[in-house]
Amino acid sequence: MQVLSATSTEAPRVTAPSGKTSATSHRVVSVDAYRGLVMLLMMAEVLSFRRVSEALPNSSFWRFLYHHQDHVPWVGCSLHDLIQPSFSFLVGVALPYSIASRMAKGAKQSDLLRHTIVRSIILIVLGIFLRSMSSTQTNFTFEDTLTQIGLGYTFLYMLGFQSPRTQIISLAAILIGYWAAFALFPLPDASFNYAAAGVPPAWEHNLTGFAAHWNKNTNMAWAFDRWFLNLFPREKPFAYNEGGYATLSFIPTLGTMILGLIAGNTLKSPLVASKEKIKRFIIVGIGLVLAGLLLHITGVNPIVKRIWTPAWTLFSGGCCFLLLAFFYGVIDYKKYKAWSFPLMVIGMNSIAAYVMAHTLFSFIENSFAIHMGQNYSKVFGDAYASLISGSLVLLVTFYILYWMYKRKVFIRI
């Protein structure tokens, strides 16, 4: 780990046609801002719109905000569901810049591969460490954002040296193969013990017909984890993940990163005009969204983020392309940059922001309660308490990130 932006490796920079960083190179601010928005949405969980909505049950406004600050139960998508695919997508976007930067500094491919493997291991270990914070022993789990990226990152790196055609073929093979693995896995029979899988047989979100192959904790990825996760020491044998998340989701997540890699190659290319890049991102984005919806509507494959179905890879990847088009168009093409500065501060230190969100937030919140009184956050009533305490936590965290930004302290893996 280096003290120098995120799993994004080297920050994206505009490069000269030779591939080497020019003397006048500058950051692609839109990528930092997009990453900053993603991290802000994750950090904003501390505002807990759920508590406000529960305290004001008749308010459709707070119910709407709560919906988009939480994951959907199974099928569909909320704003919150786009955090992880966006983060994974941006890892792919940054990879071409990272490779070019390191090679321009004289690094050999063997050095890059070794560095990539080490980075992958660090991401996996860091993800497990953060998920073990409240456990009595190491919680070996591989479904969170960092471990999912770590498991697929070395494969992404190897694809970074391949042609666009090979990258697209690899993406298609991943999605078709992953779809087939689920489709061929047998559905539960009449004797299946749903209680052991942690899901009621009449759960309202269960899918029927062919789509039932992608139901919660009765699918191929769940069966894999019943074997794989029990290879590690555990407090009790693994039976199921309460949210339905699975280790093997790193495979279609790699598909999301490949989409980001394709976008990054376009973004980095000096042969494509900025306006054309935006046009391509919009066309590809709309096409991917429609493709995901078509698979979902026809029953071929449902859009389920929790097990990262191929339809979800396409749908969420399309959303990522459209978001990248917006940020690049407004910030780097139209040059409206001032508004994005707070997002850039967060995005340039996203690993630090991610770790702080999982380690420091409760400490900061408890410190305010100790020094300002247990009821300090209820100044506007109980209903809005989480907004007050959460806003203060976000303010302190942003100041720390701003302090790091001013001193050019950036944490990279």
C-alpha positions as CSV (number, residue, x, y, z in Angstrom):
1,M,0.0,0.0,0.0
2,Q,1.3,3.4,-1.0
3,V,0.7,6.8,0.6
4,L,0.7,9.0,-2.4
5,S,-6.8,7.2,-5.2
6,A,-8.3,4.1,-4.9
7,T,-8.3,0.7,-6.5
8,S,-8.2,3.0,-9.5
9,T,-4.4,2.6,-9.4
10,E,-2.8,5.6,-11.2
11,A,-5.3,8.4,-11.5
12,P,-6.5,8.8,-15.1
13,R,-4.6,11.5,-17.0
14,V,-4.9,12.8,-20.5
15,T,-1.9,11.4,-22.4
16,A,0.0,12.2,-25.5
17,P,-0.5,10.2,-28.7
18,S,2.7,8.3,-28.0
19,G,1.2,6.8,-24.9
20,K,3.6,8.6,-22.6
21,T,2.3,11.2,-20.1
22,S,2.8,14.6,-21.6
23,A,4.4,17.5,-19.8
24,T,1.0,19.2,-19.8
25,S,-1.0,16.1,-18.8
26,H,-3.9,16.7,-16.5
27,R,-6.3,14.6,-14.6
28,V,-9.6,13.4,-16.1
29,V,-11.5,15.2,-13.4
30,S,-14.8,13.6,-14.4
31,V,-13.5,10.1,-13.3
32,D,-12.5,11.4,-9.9
33,A,-15.9,13.2,-9.5
34,Y,-17.9,10.1,-10.6
35,R,-15.9,8.0,-8.1
36,G,-16.5,10.7,-5.5
37,L,-20.2,10.6,-6.0
38,V,-20.1,6.8,-5.6
39,M,-18.2,7.1,-2.3
40,L,-20.5,9.9,-1.1
41,L,-23.6,7.7,-1.7
42,M,-21.9,4.9,0.3
43,M,-20.8,7.2,3.1
44,A,-24.3,8.9,3.3
45,E,-25.7,5.7,4.8
46,V,-24.8,7.3,8.1
47,L,-27.7,9.7,7.5
48,S,-30.0,6.7,7.9
49,F,-33.0,7.8,5.9
50,R,-34.6,4.6,7.1
51,R,-34.9,5.9,10.6
52,V,-36.4,9.2,9.3
53,S,-38.9,7.3,7.1
54,E,-39.9,5.0,9.9
55,A,-40.4,8.0,12.2
56,L,-42.5,9.7,9.5
57,P,-44.5,6.8,8.0
58,N,-46.9,9.1,6.1
59,S,-44.1,10.9,4.2
60,S,-43.7,9.7,0.7
61,F,-40.6,12.0,0.3
62,W,-38.6,10.2,3.1
63,R,-39.9,6.8,1.9
64,F,-38.5,7.6,-1.5
65,L,-35.2,8.6,-0.1
66,Y,-35.0,5.5,2.1
67,H,-35.8,3.3,-0.9
68,H,-32.8,4.7,-2.8
69,Q,-30.5,4.5,0.2
70,D,-31.1,0.8,0.5
71,H,-30.7,-2.3,-1.7
72,V,-33.9,-3.7,-3.3
73,P,-34.9,-7.0,-1.7
74,W,-34.1,-9.0,-4.8
75,V,-35.2,-8.1,-8.3
76,G,-34.8,-4.5,-9.6
77,C,-32.6,-1.5,-8.9
78,S,-32.3,1.4,-6.6
79,L,-29.7,4.2,-6.7
80,H,-27.9,2.5,-3.8
81,D,-27.6,-0.7,-5.9
82,L,-25.5,1.3,-8.4
83,I,-22.7,2.0,-5.9
84,Q,-20.8,-1.3,-6.2
85,P,-21.1,-1.7,-10.0
86,S,-19.9,2.0,-10.4
87,F,-16.9,1.4,-8.2
88,S,-16.1,-1.8,-10.1
89,F,-16.7,-0.1,-13.5
90,L,-14.3,2.7,-12.6
91,V,-11.6,0.3,-11.7
92,G,-11.7,-0.9,-15.3
93,V,-11.8,2.7,-16.6
94,A,-8.6,3.6,-14.8
95,L,-6.7,0.4,-15.8
96,P,-5.5,1.6,-19.3
97,Y,-4.1,4.8,-17.6
98,S,-2.4,2.8,-14.9
99,I,-0.7,0.5,-17.4
100,A,0.5,3.3,-19.6
101,S,1.8,5.3,-16.7
102,R,3.8,2.5,-15.2
103,M,5.2,1.4,-18.6
104,A,6.2,5.0,-19.3
105,K,8.2,4.8,-16.1
106,G,10.1,1.8,-17.4
107,A,8.2,-1.0,-15.7
108,K,8.2,-4.4,-17.5
109,Q,5.2,-6.6,-17.9
110,S,6.5,-9.0,-15.4
111,D,6.8,-6.2,-12.8
112,L,3.3,-5.1,-13.6
113,L,1.9,-8.6,-13.2
114,R,3.6,-9.0,-9.9
115,H,2.3,-5.7,-8.7
116,T,-1.2,-6.6,-9.9
117,I,-1.2,-9.9,-8.0
118,V,0.0,-8.2,-4.8
119,R,-2.7,-5.5,-5.3
120,S,-5.4,-8.2,-5.7
121,I,-4.3,-10.0,-2.5
122,I,-4.3,-6.7,-0.5
123,L,-7.8,-5.9,-1.7
124,I,-9.0,-9.4,-0.7
125,V,-7.3,-9.2,2.7
126,L,-8.5,-5.6,3.4
127,G,-12.1,-6.6,2.5
128,I,-12.0,-9.6,4.9
129,F,-10.4,-7.4,7.6
130,L,-13.2,-4.8,7.4
131,R,-15.9,-7.5,7.4
132,S,-14.3,-9.0,10.5
133,M,-14.4,-5.7,12.6
134,S,-17.3,-6.8,14.8
135,S,-16.5,-10.6,14.8
136,T,-14.8,-12.6,17.4
137,Q,-12.6,-14.3,14.8
138,T,-11.7,-13.7,11.1
139,N,-14.9,-13.6,9.0
140,F,-13.9,-15.3,5.8
141,T,-16.3,-13.8,3.4
142,F,-15.7,-12.8,-0.2
143,E,-18.9,-11.0,-1.4
144,D,-18.1,-7.4,-0.4
145,T,-16.9,-4.8,-2.9
146,L,-13.1,-5.0,-2.2
147,T,-12.8,-8.8,-2.2
148,Q,-15.0,-9.0,-5.4
149,I,-12.7,-6.6,-7.2
150,G,-9.6,-8.3,-5.8
151,L,-10.7,-11.7,-7.0
152,G,-11.2,-10.5,-10.5
153,Y,-8.5,-7.8,-10.8
154,T,-5.6,-9.9,-12.1
155,F,-7.8,-11.3,-14.8
156,L,-8.8,-7.8,-15.8
157,Y,-5.1,-6.7,-15.9
158,M,-4.3,-9.6,-18.3
159,L,-7.2,-8.5,-20.5
160,G,-5.9,-5.0,-20.5
161,F,-3.2,-6.0,-23.0
162,Q,-5.6,-7.7,-25.3
163,S,-7.5,-6.3,-28.3
164,P,-11.0,-4.8,-27.9
165,R,-12.3,-7.8,-29.9
166,T,-10.8,-10.2,-27.3
167,Q,-12.1,-8.1,-24.5
168,I,-15.7,-8.2,-25.9
169,I,-15.5,-12.0,-26.6
170,S,-14.3,-12.5,-23.0
171,L,-17.2,-10.5,-21.7
172,A,-19.6,-12.5,-23.7
173,A,-18.1,-15.8,-22.6
174,I,-18.3,-14.8,-18.9
175,L,-21.9,-13.7,-19.1
176,I,-23.1,-16.7,-21.2
177,G,-21.1,-19.2,-19.2
178,Y,-22.3,-17.8,-15.9
179,W,-25.9,-17.8,-17.1
180,A,-25.6,-21.4,-18.2
181,A,-24.2,-22.5,-14.8
182,F,-27.3,-21.1,-13.1
183,A,-29.7,-22.3,-15.7
184,L,-28.4,-25.9,-15.6
185,F,-28.4,-26.1,-11.8
186,P,-31.4,-28.1,-10.6
187,L,-34.4,-26.3,-9.0
188,P,-35.4,-27.3,-5.5
189,D,-37.7,-30.3,-5.3
190,A,-40.6,-30.8,-3.0
191,S,-38.4,-32.0,-0.2
192,F,-36.1,-29.0,-0.2
193,N,-35.4,-27.6,3.3
194,Y,-36.1,-23.8,2.7
195,A,-35.5,-23.1,6.4
196,A,-31.9,-24.3,6.0
197,A,-31.4,-21.9,3.2
198,G,-32.8,-19.0,5.2
199,V,-35.6,-18.1,2.8
200,P,-39.3,-18.9,3.2
201,P,-40.7,-21.1,0.3
202,A,-43.5,-18.5,-0.2
203,W,-41.2,-15.5,0.0
204,E,-42.9,-12.7,-1.9
205,H,-39.8,-12.0,-4.0
206,N,-39.3,-15.6,-5.2
207,L,-39.3,-15.9,-9.0
208,T,-41.3,-18.6,-10.8
209,G,-40.8,-20.6,-14.0
210,F,-37.4,-20.5,-15.6
211,A,-36.4,-17.4,-13.7
212,A,-36.5,-19.5,-10.4
213,H,-33.0,-20.6,-11.2
214,W,-31.9,-17.2,-9.9
215,N,-33.9,-17.3,-6.6
216,K,-32.4,-16.4,-3.3
217,N,-30.2,-19.1,-1.6
218,T,-31.4,-22.0,-3.9
219,N,-29.1,-21.3,-6.8
220,M,-25.7,-22.5,-8.0
221,A,-23.6,-19.8,-6.3
222,W,-25.3,-20.5,-3.0
223,A,-24.5,-24.2,-3.4
224,F,-20.8,-23.3,-4.1
225,D,-20.6,-21.2,-1.0
226,R,-22.0,-24.0,1.1
227,W,-18.9,-26.0,0.2
228,F,-16.3,-23.2,-0.3
229,L,-16.9,-21.1,2.8
230,N,-16.9,-24.1,5.1
231,L,-13.3,-24.8,4.1
232,F,-12.3,-21.8,6.3
233,P,-12.5,-21.8,10.1
234,R,-15.8,-20.4,11.3
235,E,-17.7,-19.9,14.5
236,K,-20.5,-22.1,13.0
237,P,-20.8,-23.9,9.6
238,F,-21.9,-21.6,6.8
239,A,-25.5,-22.3,5.7
240,Y,-26.5,-19.2,3.8
241,N,-25.9,-15.5,3.4
242,E,-28.8,-13.5,4.8
243,G,-28.7,-11.1,1.9
244,G,-28.3,-13.8,-0.7
245,Y,-24.8,-12.5,-1.8
246,A,-22.3,-15.0,-3.1
247,T,-18.6,-15.4,-3.7
248,L,-18.9,-16.4,-7.3
249,S,-20.4,-13.0,-8.1
250,F,-16.8,-11.9,-8.7
251,I,-17.1,-13.6,-12.1
252,P,-19.9,-11.3,-13.6
253,T,-18.4,-8.4,-11.6
254,L,-15.3,-9.0,-13.7
255,G,-17.7,-8.4,-16.6
256,T,-18.6,-5.0,-15.2
257,M,-14.9,-4.2,-14.9
258,I,-14.3,-5.3,-18.5
259,L,-17.1,-2.8,-19.6
260,G,-15.1,-0.2,-17.6
261,L,-11.9,-1.2,-19.4
262,I,-13.6,-0.8,-22.8
263,A,-14.8,2.7,-21.6
264,G,-11.3,3.5,-20.3
265,N,-9.7,2.7,-23.6
266,T,-12.1,5.0,-25.4
267,L,-11.7,7.7,-22.9
268,K,-7.9,7.5,-23.2
269,S,-7.7,7.3,-27.0
270,P,-6.3,10.5,-28.6
271,L,-7.9,9.4,-31.9
272,V,-11.4,9.9,-30.7
273,A,-12.8,13.4,-30.2
274,S,-14.3,14.3,-26.9
275,K,-17.8,14.8,-28.4
276,E,-17.6,11.4,-30.1
277,K,-16.6,9.8,-26.8
278,I,-19.7,11.2,-25.2
279,K,-21.9,10.0,-28.1
280,R,-20.4,6.5,-27.9
281,F,-20.9,6.3,-24.1
282,I,-24.6,7.3,-24.5
283,I,-25.3,4.9,-27.3
284,V,-23.5,2.0,-25.5
285,G,-25.2,2.9,-22.2
286,I,-28.7,2.9,-23.7
287,G,-28.0,-0.3,-25.6
288,L,-26.8,-2.1,-22.5
289,V,-29.7,-0.9,-20.4
290,L,-32.2,-2.1,-23.0
291,A,-30.4,-5.4,-23.4
292,G,-30.6,-6.1,-19.6
293,L,-34.3,-5.1,-19.6
294,L,-35.0,-7.3,-22.6
295,L,-33.4,-10.4,-20.8
296,H,-35.4,-9.5,-17.7
297,I,-38.8,-9.0,-19.4
298,T,-38.5,-12.1,-21.6
299,G,-37.7,-14.2,-18.6
300,V,-34.3,-15.3,-20.0
301,N,-32.5,-13.8,-17.0
302,P,-33.8,-11.5,-14.2
303,I,-32.1,-8.3,-13.1
304,V,-30.7,-9.2,-9.6
305,K,-27.9,-7.2,-8.2
306,R,-27.3,-9.5,-5.1
307,I,-26.1,-12.4,-7.2
308,W,-24.9,-10.2,-10.1
309,T,-26.9,-11.9,-12.8
310,P,-25.7,-11.3,-16.4
311,A,-28.8,-9.1,-17.0
312,W,-27.7,-7.0,-14.0
313,T,-24.1,-6.8,-15.5
314,L,-25.6,-5.4,-18.7
315,F,-28.2,-3.1,-17.1
316,S,-25.9,-1.6,-14.4
317,G,-23.1,-1.4,-16.9
318,G,-25.3,0.7,-19.1
319,C,-26.1,3.0,-16.2
320,C,-22.4,3.4,-15.5
321,F,-21.7,4.3,-19.2
322,L,-24.5,7.0,-19.0
323,L,-23.1,8.4,-15.7
324,L,-19.6,8.5,-17.1
325,A,-21.0,10.3,-20.2
326,F,-22.7,12.9,-17.9
327,F,-19.6,13.5,-15.8
328,Y,-17.2,13.6,-18.7
329,G,-19.5,15.8,-20.8
330,V,-20.2,18.4,-18.1
331,I,-16.8,18.5,-16.4
332,D,-14.1,17.6,-19.0
333,Y,-15.9,18.6,-22.2
334,K,-18.0,21.6,-21.1
335,K,-15.4,22.6,-18.5
336,Y,-17.9,23.1,-15.7
337,K,-15.6,21.9,-12.9
338,A,-16.1,24.1,-9.9
339,W,-19.3,22.3,-8.6
340,S,-17.5,18.9,-8.7
341,F,-14.6,19.9,-6.3
342,P,-16.1,18.3,-3.2
343,L,-16.7,15.1,-5.2
344,M,-13.1,15.2,-6.5
345,V,-11.7,15.5,-3.0
346,I,-13.5,12.3,-2.0
347,G,-12.9,10.5,-5.3
348,M,-9.1,11.1,-5.2
349,N,-8.9,9.3,-1.9
350,S,-11.6,6.7,-2.2
351,I,-9.8,3.9,-0.5
352,A,-9.2,6.2,2.5
353,A,-12.9,7.2,2.4
354,Y,-14.0,3.6,2.2
355,V,-11.9,2.5,5.2
356,M,-13.0,5.5,7.2
357,A,-16.7,4.7,6.5
358,H,-16.1,1.2,7.9
359,T,-13.9,2.1,10.9
360,L,-14.2,5.8,12.0
361,F,-17.8,6.6,11.6
362,S,-19.0,5.1,14.8
363,F,-16.1,6.5,16.7
364,I,-16.9,10.1,15.4
365,E,-20.6,9.7,16.2
366,N,-19.9,8.4,19.7
367,S,-17.4,11.2,20.3
368,F,-20.1,13.8,19.5
369,A,-22.5,12.1,21.9
370,I,-19.9,12.1,24.7
371,H,-18.9,15.7,24.4
372,M,-22.2,17.3,23.3
373,G,-24.6,15.1,25.2
374,Q,-26.6,12.0,24.3
375,N,-29.5,14.1,23.0
376,Y,-27.5,16.6,20.9
377,S,-28.9,15.2,17.6
378,K,-32.5,15.6,18.7
379,V,-32.5,19.4,18.5
380,F,-35.2,19.2,15.7
381,G,-36.9,16.2,17.2
382,D,-36.4,12.4,17.3
383,A,-37.4,11.9,13.7
384,Y,-34.4,13.9,12.3
385,A,-31.8,12.8,14.8
386,S,-29.9,10.6,12.3
387,L,-29.7,13.5,9.9
388,I,-28.0,15.7,12.4
389,S,-25.5,13.1,13.7
390,G,-24.9,11.8,10.2
391,S,-24.3,15.2,8.8
392,L,-21.7,16.0,11.4
393,V,-19.9,12.7,10.8
394,L,-19.8,13.4,7.1
395,L,-18.6,16.9,7.7
396,V,-15.7,15.7,9.9
397,T,-14.8,12.9,7.4
398,F,-14.8,15.4,4.5
399,Y,-12.5,17.7,6.4
400,I,-10.1,14.8,7.0
401,L,-10.1,14.0,3.2
402,Y,-9.8,17.7,2.4
403,W,-6.8,18.0,4.7
404,M,-5.2,15.0,2.9
405,Y,-6.0,16.5,-0.4
406,K,-4.4,19.9,0.5
407,R,-1.2,18.0,1.6
408,K,-1.3,15.7,-1.4
409,V,-1.6,12.6,0.7
410,F,-3.4,10.0,-1.3
411,I,-3.8,6.3,-0.4
412,R,-3.2,3.9,-3.2
413,I,-3.1,0.1,-3.3
